Amino acid sequence: MKKKVVSAILSAAMVASLITGCGGSASNGGAASEAAPASEAAPASEAAAPASEAAPASEEAPAADAADTAANGDMTIGIAMPTKSLERWNRDGSYLEEQFKAKGYNVELTYSDNKIDQQVKDIEGLIADNVNLLVVAAIDGESLSQVLAEAKESGIPVLSYDRLIMNTDAVSYYISFDNYTVGTLQGQYVIDQLDLDNAGDKTYNIEFTAGDPADNNAGFFFNGAYDTLKPYIDKGTLVIPSGQSSFEQVATKQWDTATAMTRMQNILASNYSDGTQLDVALCSNDSTALGVTQAIESDYAGTNTVIITGQDGDEANLANVVDGKQSMTVYKAVANEAVATIDLADAILKGETPDAGLIDNAGWSFDCAYDTESYDNGTGVIPSYLLVPTVVTKDNIQTELVDTGYYTMGDDGYPHPVQ
Ligand code: BGC
């Protein structure tokens, strides 16, 4: 099923490039320090989905009504992404840009180099350019209240993309994956791999690495994993030799790979240099898992394979999964997150007030829940569209990532993202 969506997206990308070729759309990343030209995203050869795979447009990505598409040409979507230095946001930006363009919208896409002030400036620029709707993946969920108040005053609807933006009533909707479930999947993976329910008196050592405290998602990921493993920690089956068990202790500023590596090197030096065995490194995502894997490779004396979790399906991490250096990653199909965002934005710009009905009417082939309880940003609950994450291991890379069309398997034996 997913295959069809990706194929449809790829087809849409081709349509988009045709439209661009006719001068029908504009992309302006100029204000941002990390502008991402769409052309960088997908080489033409990759964008061409094999005809046999392409879903009929009517089935998955209803070709926008020609009149609608033309009308959309008067409207511009402002997309503010956090940084190009964390792999996934490059994919998000490209997918969103291509698909909004395929529906006839103009797009301004900014990347802010993980700098909060830069993102505020970038959003100010988008407001000044009179965009009709904003899609924002915040660097710091707490720092956008003022600039988004300006957006609200200008009547610009704001969609909080992937990360919830806090303390502002300017946000209309939140689109993400079920973030708590991402963590529970990681925790459950550890339980299954170590067969913790039948561990008897055996004990295993675990260390946690979480994400950026400025990112509202990071706490959800950590809590999902920790809550799932807590019964085994309480029982003593899982032991945390470093004693670092709170989110604050294990967080990684800006999800930075080098920061995660240094912290793990310190933990290894202080707690494992006497031959203590590390069994699990529970990492919230792939950028942190990469640093932790590097630390284990360089500074861990043990010879056992450490279970290392991750999230995103970043290219380097998937190579590590293939090589047995990382055990799993939780994959979130950002192509589908983009589809949900486009359809939601489209409905809002047509004057509708979307709710659960959007999912029923859209006919998406991926699962999505409409949630009006879980995500309170401090001004009230933000209605949320939550997609479903998937566990990817060496055993199912082919079926989950390659057969679905998200990645191609290279001649080098490693998966490479299509976009
Ligand atoms: C996203 C993750 C990503 C992390 C770092 C989070 O907000 O949900 O997918 O790994 O940011 O980029």
Boltz pocket constraint, residues with backbone or C-beta under 6 A from the ligand:
constraints:
  - pocket:
      binder: B
      contacts: [[A, 86], [A, 88], [A, 162], [A, 163], [A, 211], [A, 215], [A, 217], [A, 218], [A, 255], [A, 284], [A, 285], [A, 286], [A, 287], [A, 311], [A, 312], [A, 332]]
      max_distance: 6.0
